[in-house]
Amino acid sequence: MFYLLVSLFPALSLLSMHSESLEFVFAPMIYGFIVIPIFDSVPYKSQSKWPRWALDGFLYFVCFSYLLIWAYFIFESKSMPLELLIYRALNLGVMGGVIGINCAHELGHRFTRWEQNFSKVLLFTTQYMHFFIEHNRGHHRNVGTHEDPATARFNEWVYAFIPRSMFGTWYSSYKIEGKRKSFFSNKAIQWTLLQWGFLVVLALWSFNAFIAAVIYSVMAIFLLETVNYVEHYGLSRELVNGRPVRVTPKHSWNSNHFMSRAHLFELSRHSDHHADAKKPFMELQSLDEAPQLPAGYASMVLLALLPPLWFSIMNRRVLKYQPGADRVYQ
């Protein structure tokens, strides 16, 4: 079961917390941004043969382990030297993106109330609870249109996309909830106040813990939004009679590379996810008709951080799958 590889992130995060040697403090980043891209070069189409109950059990185990490590880190940060705290928060924030937000995304699409509530708890650790509202009720409806803040436009730099997506995602969640009877019954407002209240309590308890929580969240959100950039870059839905066509696999980038699939619970099979958002991760398929990324998500995230190189590789691929995409957002 190659999904077991994802358990390396909690293990490396614990190593980062308990070491003062920088090569071990930075172990999660080294693994995520060097080791995974190196071994992520070969596409791998096999499907896991394990039963769903076993794969779900492992998913829940990873999530509970993640929550314990996050709480332990916040508590221990009170007594950490500030420089070491910053390094560790950045590295554990990688775990926050790979496990915290990504597993919250998976559970947020499930049917049971407890799984959806578990998703919100995971998002609370990264100060991004409104993602639950906007992603499920906004992004999946509006993907590939001007209405979707999480769709990256052709020739848009990732550094412009990230703040646009962050603020747009919150505002979209606020608007989605806007039909409630009063301002404070809006869940986007409620959850934002809850998260801010948590940060205030942390700051009163320990300024170090406050700094740790903020840096941790910033790193996790940065990874999420960079992945969002990769998932839909340049792809758009055609308009028929002024309305966008229904979402199909061609409106998301597919990647079938081994290491990214394993560590992200099949998020990289994103075209099938948008074709049927209720499919659990172990049932997602690689769709040959979908636009194909040239490498795994880990490599593409690094590539996105170098916009000229990203455009030189990706723009011709966008135009191959959607001729005229360079004129859509003019």
Secondary structure as the mmCIF struct_conf table of DSSP 4:
data_model
#
loop_
_struct_conf.conf_type_id
_struct_conf.id
_struct_conf.beg_label_comp_id
_struct_conf.beg_label_asym_id
_struct_conf.beg_label_seq_id
_struct_conf.end_label_comp_id
_struct_conf.end_label_asym_id
_struct_conf.end_label_seq_id
HELX_RH_3T_P HELX_RH_3T_P1 PHE A 2 SER A 7
HELX_RH_AL_P HELX_RH_AL_P1 LEU A 8 MET A 17
TURN_TY1_P TURN_TY1_P1 HIS A 18 HIS A 18
BEND BEND1 SER A 21 SER A 21
HELX_RH_AL_P HELX_RH_AL_P2 LEU A 22 VAL A 25
TURN_TY1_P TURN_TY1_P2 PHE A 26 PHE A 26
HELX_RH_AL_P HELX_RH_AL_P3 ALA A 27 ILE A 30
HELX_RH_PI_P HELX_RH_PI_P1 TYR A 31 VAL A 35
HELX_RH_AL_P HELX_RH_AL_P4 ILE A 36 PHE A 39
TURN_TY1_P TURN_TY1_P3 ASP A 40 ASP A 40
BEND BEND2 VAL A 42 VAL A 42
STRN STRN1 PRO A 43 PRO A 43
BEND BEND3 TRP A 50 TRP A 50
HELX_RH_AL_P HELX_RH_AL_P5 ARG A 52 GLU A 76
HELX_RH_3T_P HELX_RH_3T_P2 SER A 77 SER A 79
BEND BEND4 MET A 80 MET A 80
HELX_RH_AL_P HELX_RH_AL_P6 LEU A 82 MET A 95
HELX_RH_PI_P HELX_RH_PI_P2 GLY A 96 ILE A 101
HELX_RH_AL_P HELX_RH_AL_P7 ASN A 102 GLY A 108
TURN_TY1_P TURN_TY1_P4 HIS A 109 HIS A 109
BEND BEND5 ARG A 110 THR A 112
HELX_RH_AL_P HELX_RH_AL_P8 ARG A 113 PHE A 124
TURN_TY1_P TURN_TY1_P5 THR A 125 GLN A 127
TURN_TY1_P TURN_TY1_P6 MET A 129 HIS A 130
HELX_RH_AL_P HELX_RH_AL_P9 PHE A 131 GLU A 134
HELX_RH_PI_P HELX_RH_PI_P3 HIS A 135 HIS A 139
HELX_RH_AL_P HELX_RH_AL_P10 HIS A 140 ASN A 142
TURN_TY1_P TURN_TY1_P7 VAL A 143 GLY A 144
BEND BEND6 THR A 145 THR A 145
TURN_TY1_P TURN_TY1_P8 HIS A 146 GLU A 147
TURN_TY1_P TURN_TY1_P9 PRO A 149 ALA A 150
BEND BEND7 THR A 151 THR A 151
HELX_LH_PP_P HELX_LH_PP_P1 ALA A 152 ARG A 153
TURN_TY1_P TURN_TY1_P10 PHE A 154 ASN A 155
HELX_RH_AL_P HELX_RH_AL_P11 VAL A 158 ILE A 176
TURN_TY1_P TURN_TY1_P11 GLU A 177 LYS A 179
BEND BEND8 ARG A 180 SER A 182
HELX_RH_3T_P HELX_RH_3T_P3 PHE A 183 SER A 185
HELX_RH_AL_P HELX_RH_AL_P12 LYS A 187 TRP A 205
HELX_RH_AL_P HELX_RH_AL_P13 PHE A 207 HIS A 232
TURN_TY1_P TURN_TY1_P12 TYR A 233 GLY A 234
HELX_LH_PP_P HELX_LH_PP_P2 ARG A 237 GLU A 238
STRN STRN2 LEU A 239 VAL A 240
TURN_TY1_P TURN_TY1_P13 ASN A 241 GLY A 242
STRN STRN3 ARG A 243 PRO A 244
HELX_LH_PP_P HELX_LH_PP_P3 VAL A 245 VAL A 247
HELX_RH_3T_P HELX_RH_3T_P4 PRO A 249 HIS A 251
BEND BEND9 SER A 252 SER A 252
STRN STRN4 ASN A 254 ASN A 254
STRN STRN5 HIS A 257 HIS A 257
HELX_RH_AL_P HELX_RH_AL_P14 PHE A 258 HIS A 263
TURN_TY1_P TURN_TY1_P14 LEU A 264 SER A 268
STRN STRN6 ARG A 269 ARG A 269
HELX_RH_AL_P HELX_RH_AL_P15 HIS A 270 ALA A 275
TURN_TY1_P TURN_TY1_P15 ALA A 277 LYS A 278
BEND BEND10 LYS A 279 LYS A 279
HELX_RH_3T_P HELX_RH_3T_P5 PHE A 281 GLU A 283
TURN_TY1_P TURN_TY1_P16 ASP A 288 GLU A 289
BEND BEND11 ALA A 290 ALA A 290
STRN STRN7 GLN A 292 GLN A 292
BEND BEND12 PRO A 294 ALA A 295
HELX_RH_AL_P HELX_RH_AL_P16 TYR A 297 ALA A 304
TURN_TY1_P TURN_TY1_P17 LEU A 305 LEU A 305
BEND BEND13 LEU A 306 LEU A 306
HELX_RH_AL_P HELX_RH_AL_P17 PRO A 307 TYR A 321
BEND BEND14 GLN A 322 GLN A 322
TURN_TY1_P TURN_TY1_P18 PRO A 323 GLY A 324
HELX_RH_3T_P HELX_RH_3T_P6 ALA A 325 ARG A 327
TURN_TY1_P TURN_TY1_P19 VAL A 328 TYR A 329
#
